[in-house]
Amino acid sequence: MGGIHGNEPAGVLAAERVLQALEARQTEAHGTFIAFRGNTRALAQQIRYLEDDLNRMWSAERVQALQTARDPESASPESQELLELLSSLNEAIGASDGPVYLLDLHTTSADGAPFATIGDTLRNRKFARSFPLPVILGLEEQIDGPMLEYMNDRGVITMGVEGGQHDSPKSIDTHEAVLWNALVRAGVIAREEIPNFQYHRDHLRSSSNGAPGLMAIRYRHDIKSKDKFVMDPG
């Protein structure tokens, strides 16, 4: 999943690279790789969202309410995006006869080292620790209604990745490296089928700037007016 926030296109561009490479090489696959564009309407306008943050809407109660709404066409743009995504995700899960893995690819406004985030389950830990990236526990619990938490509760193996700054070409490279590593880890493609696979591993390892392999959120500070916080332009 790339672009669940419309101002974060790097994951979409990385997935397009991988799909083009797979098609060009006619790579033998032992599974199915599906790339989703997240908030298509916001991506088209290069903004985070139109009315609602699409990655804050996935509580079970809210999803059920949207599914049973009498007039879904009158819902917000992001509500329609959620229903469209959920339909596609349900179709993919239903068609699978093995484990399902879901990556959510993000970027940030400020530059920084890439890292992975997971809901703390054994299956997620096992998957995430196979990547040469720092893994942060507890971040999803600090956010209301993220997509990965909803899908994790359905038994999907999930991992989020913050790949770097929004507009940096390196962020696309990072997400591409994540996708190649994920395809190998999930058993979809043999590493021998991927030219320069070690390069992608090395890219992730060097980008982490020596951060610890596993970290946990202990404290989150809510910004208040007295903090006089000012966001830099961009």
N, C-alpha and C positions, 0 to 999 in steps of 0.2 A: 504494500500500500504506500503510494507516494502522494503528496499533495493534499492530505486531509485538511491542511491549512493552505489556502490558495497562494500565499506569498512564499511558499516553500517548494519550488518546483524541482529541486535537485534529485529527489527520489524518483520522480517521474522520468526525468532525463536519464538517470542511471538504468532504470528498468528498460527503457527503450534501447539503450546500448546493448544490454544483455540479450534482449530478444533478437535484435539484429544480428548479433554474433552467433547465437544459436541457430538462427535460420540460415546464415551464410555457411556455417560449417556442417549443417545437417547433423548436429550432435545427437548421439543416441541417448535417450532419456529413459529413466526407470521411474517415472512419475510425471506429474503435471505441474508446470510452473505457470501461474496466473498473475498478471500484473494489473493492479487496480489504480485508476486515477481517483483520488479522494473527492474533494470538493470541486467538481468540474466547473461550476459556475464561477466560483471564486478564482480558480486557476486562470480562467479566461480573462479575468479583470486584474489579475496579479495582486489581489488583496487577501488578507487572512480569512475573512468570511464576509457574507453579505448582511445577514441579520443575527445569526447565532453561530457560536463556535461549534463546528461539527464534531470536535473531539471532546465536548463536554455534554453530550446529549444522550449517552449510551447507558443510562441507568435502566434497569429492567422495567421499572414502572413507566418511564417516559417512552421507551420503545414500544411497550404494549399499548400505550395510549395512542401513539401514532399509527400503529397497525390496525387499531379498531376505530379510528376516526371516521366519521361519516363522510367527510368531504376532504380527502387528503390533498386534492388539487389546490385548496385554499390555504394550505399550510405554508410555512416559511420556506424559502429556497433550501435552507439546510435540512429542514424536515423531509423535504422531497429527496434530497441527496441521500439522507440516511436510509430511507425506505428503498431507494434504488440500490445502494450498496448492500444493504442487508439481504435483499433478494438475490443478488449475485453471490454473496458469501454463503448463503444457505444452499444455493445450487452447487457451489464448489464443494462444500462440506458433504452434502448428500451424495455427490458423485464419487467421493473418495472411499477406497477400501483399506486405507491405512492411516497413519497419523497425519494430521493437518498442522502445518506451520504457518504462522502469520507474522510478517514483519511490518512494522509501522515506521516509515522513514521520515525523519524531521531534520530541520536546520534551525539555527538561532540567529537573532539579529546581530549579536556580537560574535566576534571570532572566538574560538575556543577549541580545545581538543575533543575529538569525538568520544562518545561513550554509549553503552547500552543500558537499557532499563528493562526490568522484568517484574512481574508479579512473583512473589517468592514461593514458587512450588518446585519440587524436585525435578520435574520434567523441564521446566523453564531454565532452572539453574544448569542442568546438564547440557542443554542446547546452547545457552549463552556463554558458558565457560569454554566452549570449543572455539570461540572467536578471540583473537588477540586484541581485545578491547577491554577497558575498564567496565565493570558492571556495577550499576548503582541500584540498590534495593530500597524500596519504600517510596520511590518517587510517584508511582501510580496512585498510591494511597493518599497523596497530598492533592490530588486532582479529582474534581467531581465529574463523574460520567465519562471517563475515557473509553474509547472503543476497545482497546486491548483488554481492559478488565472485564468488559462484557463478554468478549470472545474467550477469554481465559476461563471464565465461569462455565462455558459450554464445552470445556475439555480440549480446546485448541491450544497448541504450544505457541506461545507468543513472545515477542521481543520487540521493543522499541529501540531506535537508534537515532541519536542526535549526531549529525554528520559534519557539523561545522557551520560556517556563516552562510546566510541565505544565497548570496550572489557569487560565492567563491567557486571557481571551477574545481578546486580541490574537494569540495563537498560532494560533487558528482562522482569524482574518482573514489571517494570513501564509500559512498553508497553502492557503487558498482562492485567494489571489493567485498562489501558485506553480502551482496546478493550471490556472487560466485561462491563465497565461503558457505553460505546457507544452502545452496544447491548441492554442494558436496556433502555437507554435514547431514542433510536430510536424505541422502542416498539417491538423489535424482540424477546426478551426473558424477561420473568418476573423475577424480582430480586430474588423472592423466589426459582427460578429454579437454582440459582447459589450458590453452597456451598461457604461459606466464602466471600460472596459479600462485607460485611462490611469491611473485612480485606483489600480488594482491594481499597476501598474508603479511608481507613485509611492510606494505603501505599502511595497513591498519596498526601494526605494532609500532612503527616509527611515529605515527600520528598521535599516539596516546601520550607522548611526552613523559614516559616513565611513571604514569599514575598507577596507584595500587590496583591490583586485579579485581578486587571486590570491596565495595564501599556501601554504607547504609546511611540514609537520611535520619538524622537525630533531631534536627530542629528546623522549623520553617518560620521565617519572620514575615508577618503580614505588614505590608507598607501602609502607614497611616499618614494623615496630613501633616502631623507634627514632625515626621521624618524629613519633610521638604525634599523628597526625591524628585529628580528631574531626569527624564529620559532624553538621551542624546538623539538628535535627528537621525532617522533611518533605523 
